[in-house]
């Protein structure tokens, strides 16, 4: 399985949102057995939740924000 890795600095907003969108696209394209989306931060503190604005934006697109912790 291949991994599509999205990276930003803190992994609580940009890369985490990109991961959620990537997962949705992978599911829609039925590529889940061949490709996975992940995210990480270059200066992230482990275990932080999504930023409030990121949660709100993802909730608009997906009905609720996906569970996420920074790494």
C-alpha positions, -999 to 999 in steps of 0.1 A, spaced: 0 0 0 12 35 -9 9 64 15 2 100 5 17 122 32 6 158 38 30 178 58 28 213 74 43 227 106 19 219 134 -4 192 120 -35 208 135 -49 226 105 -35 225 69 -21 190 66 -48 175 88 -75 190 65 -56 178 35 -55 143 49 -93 144 55 -99 156 19 -74 130 6 -91 102 24 -125 112 10 -111 113 -25 -94 79 -21 -127 65 -8 -147 80 -37 -122 66 -62 -123 32 -45 -85 32 -40 -86 23 -3 -68 -10 -8 -39 7 -27 -35 41 -12 -38 58 22 -37 94 32 -18 105 63 -5 138 77 23 150 100 39 182 112 76 192 111 73 209 145 42 193 158 35 186 195 21 150 197 -16 146 205 -31 180 198 -66 182 184 -76 199 152 -78 237 154 -113 250 160 -116 267 126 -103 235 108 -129 215 127 -156 239 116 -145 238 80 -144 200 78 -177 197 96 -193 218 68 -179 194 42 -183 161 60 -210 167 86 -185 163 113 -148 167 117 -128 135 116 -109 123 147 -74 136 145 -44 141 168 -12 158 157 20 140 152 
